[in-house]
Amino acid sequence: QVQLVESGGGSVQPGGSLRLSCEASGTIFDVNDMGWYRQTPGNQRELVANITSGGDRNYADFVNGRFTISRNGAKNTVYLQMNSLKPEDTAVYYCLLQDFLVGFKYWGQGTQVTVSS
């Protein structure tokens, strides 16, 4: 019922910037979190940032002020502005919508971010 469509990934040089977008469609209840996770081969998927329907934000320690998460409730869209990118940021980035009313998690298909010189 819920579909997440991600965009904005690509290849950049160290120090560059990217803006990821994720638009949700379908039956979406008001009380939910949206966020971004990332995963590299052989590693577990890890939290990058999340934002609640009330606008509260949380970031992983490695973000260190470089990224900003935001959302547009009317359009059911979450964004991740990534600045000062490092090679270790290279990963597949996944959008998440967590519905606390129903208890379901919905994932996007993933978008590749590559940071290299």
C-alpha positions as protocol buffer text, in pm:
chain_id: "A"
residue {
  index: 1
  type: GLN
  ca { x: 0 y: 0 z: 0 }
}
residue {
  index: 2
  type: VAL
  ca { x: 287 y: 238 z: 82 }
}
residue {
  index: 3
  type: GLN
  ca { x: 558 y: 302 z: -174 }
}
residue {
  index: 4
  type: LEU
  ca { x: 876 y: 507 z: -125 }
}
residue {
  index: 5
  type: VAL
  ca { x: 1055 y: 647 z: -428 }
}
residue {
  index: 6
  type: GLU
  ca { x: 1409 y: 774 z: -377 }
}
residue {
  index: 7
  type: SER
  ca { x: 1619 y: 1002 z: -593 }
}
residue {
  index: 8
  type: GLY
  ca { x: 1927 y: 1222 z: -578 }
}
residue {
  index: 9
  type: GLY
  ca { x: 2207 y: 970 z: -548 }
}
residue {
  index: 10
  type: GLY
  ca { x: 2515 y: 984 z: -764 }
}
residue {
  index: 11
  type: SER
  ca { x: 2892 y: 1023 z: -771 }
}
residue {
  index: 12
  type: VAL
  ca { x: 3078 y: 1320 z: -624 }
}
residue {
  index: 13
  type: GLN
  ca { x: 3430 y: 1411 z: -523 }
}
residue {
  index: 14
  type: PRO
  ca { x: 3532 y: 1436 z: -157 }
}
residue {
  index: 15
  type: GLY
  ca { x: 3400 y: 1758 z: -10 }
}
residue {
  index: 16
  type: GLY
  ca { x: 3108 y: 1767 z: -250 }
}
residue {
  index: 17
  type: SER
  ca { x: 2736 y: 1772 z: -181 }
}
residue {
  index: 18
  type: LEU
  ca { x: 2427 y: 1571 z: -268 }
}
residue {
  index: 19
  type: ARG
  ca { x: 2060 y: 1606 z: -181 }
}
residue {
  index: 20
  type: LEU
  ca { x: 1856 y: 1289 z: -146 }
}
residue {
  index: 21
  type: SER
  ca { x: 1478 y: 1290 z: -177 }
}
residue {
  index: 22
  type: CYS
  ca { x: 1219 y: 1029 z: -85 }
}
residue {
  index: 23
  type: GLU
  ca { x: 851 y: 1066 z: -168 }
}
residue {
  index: 24
  type: ALA
  ca { x: 596 y: 837 z: -4 }
}
residue {
  index: 25
  type: SER
  ca { x: 262 y: 748 z: -156 }
}
residue {
  index: 26
  type: GLY
  ca { x: -31 y: 536 z: -45 }
}
residue {
  index: 27
  type: THR
  ca { x: -212 y: 516 z: 287 }
}
residue {
  index: 28
  type: ILE
  ca { x: 5 y: 706 z: 535 }
}
residue {
  index: 29
  type: PHE
  ca { x: -105 y: 778 z: 891 }
}
residue {
  index: 30
  type: ASP
  ca { x: -12 y: 1096 z: 1074 }
}
residue {
  index: 31
  type: VAL
  ca { x: 208 y: 948 z: 1347 }
}
residue {
  index: 32
  type: ASN
  ca { x: 522 y: 829 z: 1176 }
}
residue {
  index: 33
  type: ASP
  ca { x: 896 y: 871 z: 1149 }
}
residue {
  index: 34
  type: MET
  ca { x: 1082 y: 908 z: 823 }
}
residue {
  index: 35
  type: GLY
  ca { x: 1453 y: 864 z: 793 }
}
residue {
  index: 36
  type: TRP
  ca { x: 1761 y: 759 z: 603 }
}
residue {
  index: 37
  type: TYR
  ca { x: 1978 y: 452 z: 656 }
}
residue {
  index: 38
  type: ARG
  ca { x: 2284 y: 339 z: 466 }
}
residue {
  index: 39
  type: GLN
  ca { x: 2453 y: 7 z: 398 }
}
residue {
  index: 40
  type: THR
  ca { x: 2781 y: -115 z: 249 }
}
residue {
  index: 41
  type: PRO
  ca { x: 2868 y: -473 z: 151 }
}
residue {
  index: 42
  type: GLY
  ca { x: 2930 y: -692 z: 454 }
}
residue {
  index: 43
  type: ASN
  ca { x: 2792 y: -439 z: 701 }
}
residue {
  index: 44
  type: GLN
  ca { x: 2459 y: -392 z: 871 }
}
residue {
  index: 45
  type: ARG
  ca { x: 2226 y: -118 z: 765 }
}
residue {
  index: 46
  type: GLU
  ca { x: 2287 y: 181 z: 991 }
}
residue {
  index: 47
  type: LEU
  ca { x: 2090 y: 490 z: 1081 }
}
residue {
  index: 48
  type: VAL
  ca { x: 2198 y: 816 z: 921 }
}
residue {
  index: 49
  type: ALA
  ca { x: 1917 y: 1048 z: 1031 }
}
residue {
  index: 50
  type: ASN
  ca { x: 1550 y: 1043 z: 1114 }
}
residue {
  index: 51
  type: ILE
  ca { x: 1272 y: 1294 z: 1165 }
}
residue {
  index: 52
  type: THR
  ca { x: 937 y: 1250 z: 1338 }
}
residue {
  index: 53
  type: SER
  ca { x: 600 y: 1375 z: 1220 }
}
residue {
  index: 54
  type: GLY
  ca { x: 641 y: 1641 z: 1490 }
}
residue {
  index: 55
  type: GLY
  ca { x: 969 y: 1762 z: 1342 }
}
residue {
  index: 56
  type: ASP
  ca { x: 1214 y: 1617 z: 1596 }
}
residue {
  index: 57
  type: ARG
  ca { x: 1546 y: 1525 z: 1438 }
}
residue {
  index: 58
  type: ASN
  ca { x: 1818 y: 1277 z: 1527 }
}
residue {
  index: 59
  type: TYR
  ca { x: 2153 y: 1210 z: 1359 }
}
residue {
  index: 60
  type: ALA
  ca { x: 2416 y: 942 z: 1378 }
}
residue {
  index: 61
  type: ASP
  ca { x: 2743 y: 1050 z: 1540 }
}
residue {
  index: 62
  type: PHE
  ca { x: 2936 y: 1023 z: 1214 }
}
residue {
  index: 63
  type: VAL
  ca { x: 2720 y: 1294 z: 1056 }
}
residue {
  index: 64
  type: ASN
  ca { x: 2903 y: 1550 z: 1271 }
}
residue {
  index: 65
  type: GLY
  ca { x: 2695 y: 1844 z: 1149 }
}
residue {
  index: 66
  type: ARG
  ca { x: 2748 y: 1771 z: 780 }
}
residue {
  index: 67
  type: PHE
  ca { x: 2395 y: 1652 z: 694 }
}
residue {
  index: 68
  type: THR
  ca { x: 2049 y: 1799 z: 742 }
}
residue {
  index: 69
  type: ILE
  ca { x: 1724 y: 1603 z: 733 }
}
residue {
  index: 70
  type: SER
  ca { x: 1391 y: 1771 z: 664 }
}
residue {
  index: 71
  type: ARG
  ca { x: 1042 y: 1674 z: 556 }
}
residue {
  index: 72
  type: ASN
  ca { x: 741 y: 1815 z: 376 }
}
residue {
  index: 73
  type: GLY
  ca { x: 430 y: 1671 z: 538 }
}
residue {
  index: 74
  type: ALA
  ca { x: 189 y: 1779 z: 268 }
}
residue {
  index: 75
  type: LYS
  ca { x: 392 y: 1600 z: 2 }
}
residue {
  index: 76
  type: ASN
  ca { x: 502 y: 1310 z: 228 }
}
residue {
  index: 77
  type: THR
  ca { x: 860 y: 1372 z: 128 }
}
residue {
  index: 78
  type: VAL
  ca { x: 1181 y: 1352 z: 329 }
}
residue {
  index: 79
  type: TYR
  ca { x: 1511 y: 1508 z: 224 }
}
residue {
  index: 80
  type: LEU
  ca { x: 1872 y: 1457 z: 324 }
}
residue {
  index: 81
  type: GLN
  ca { x: 2111 y: 1738 z: 238 }
}
residue {
  index: 82
  type: MET
  ca { x: 2464 y: 1600 z: 253 }
}
residue {
  index: 83
  type: ASN
  ca { x: 2762 y: 1836 z: 253 }
}
residue {
  index: 84
  type: SER
  ca { x: 3134 y: 1781 z: 303 }
}
residue {
  index: 85
  type: LEU
  ca { x: 3102 y: 1425 z: 180 }
}
residue {
  index: 86
  type: LYS
  ca { x: 3381 y: 1179 z: 255 }
}
residue {
  index: 87
  type: PRO
  ca { x: 3481 y: 855 z: 80 }
}
residue {
  index: 88
  type: GLU
  ca { x: 3354 y: 661 z: 381 }
}
residue {
  index: 89
  type: ASP
  ca { x: 3006 y: 798 z: 310 }
}
residue {
  index: 90
  type: THR
  ca { x: 2995 y: 575 z: 2 }
}
residue {
  index: 91
  type: ALA
  ca { x: 2699 y: 341 z: 46 }
}
residue {
  index: 92
  type: VAL
  ca { x: 2351 y: 258 z: -68 }
}
residue {
  index: 93
  type: TYR
  ca { x: 2112 y: 494 z: 108 }
}
residue {
  index: 94
  type: TYR
  ca { x: 1764 y: 372 z: 197 }
}
residue {
  index: 95
  type: CYS
  ca { x: 1458 y: 574 z: 290 }
}
residue {
  index: 96
  type: LEU
  ca { x: 1241 y: 448 z: 577 }
}
residue {
  index: 97
  type: LEU
  ca { x: 886 y: 527 z: 683 }
}
residue {
  index: 98
  type: GLN
  ca { x: 789 y: 381 z: 1021 }
}
residue {
  index: 99
  type: ASP
  ca { x: 416 y: 380 z: 1090 }
}
residue {
  index: 100
  type: PHE
  ca { x: 364 y: 374 z: 1467 }
}
residue {
  index: 101
  type: LEU
  ca { x: -12 y: 327 z: 1444 }
}
residue {
  index: 102
  type: VAL
  ca { x: 6 y: 4 z: 1243 }
}
residue {
  index: 103
  type: GLY
  ca { x: 362 y: -88 z: 1343 }
}
residue {
  index: 104
  type: PHE
  ca { x: 493 y: -138 z: 989 }
}
residue {
  index: 105
  type: LYS
  ca { x: 822 y: -33 z: 836 }
}
residue {
  index: 106
  type: TYR
  ca { x: 839 y: 61 z: 470 }
}
residue {
  index: 107
  type: TRP
  ca { x: 1167 y: 84 z: 280 }
}
residue {
  index: 108
  type: GLY
  ca { x: 1268 y: 248 z: -41 }
}
residue {
  index: 109
  type: GLN
  ca { x: 1463 y: 61 z: -305 }
}
residue {
  index: 110
  type: GLY
  ca { x: 1791 y: 235 z: -222 }
}
residue {
  index: 111
  type: THR
  ca { x: 1998 y: 492 z: -406 }
}
residue {
  index: 112
  type: GLN
  ca { x: 2374 y: 469 z: -456 }
}
residue {
  index: 113
  type: VAL
  ca { x: 2602 y: 741 z: -322 }
}
residue {
  index: 114
  type: THR
  ca { x: 2966 y: 723 z: -429 }
}
residue {
  index: 115
  type: VAL
  ca { x: 3232 y: 963 z: -301 }
}
residue {
  index: 116
  type: SER
  ca { x: 3571 y: 927 z: -469 }
}
residue {
  index: 117
  type: SER
  ca { x: 3842 y: 1128 z: -637 }
}
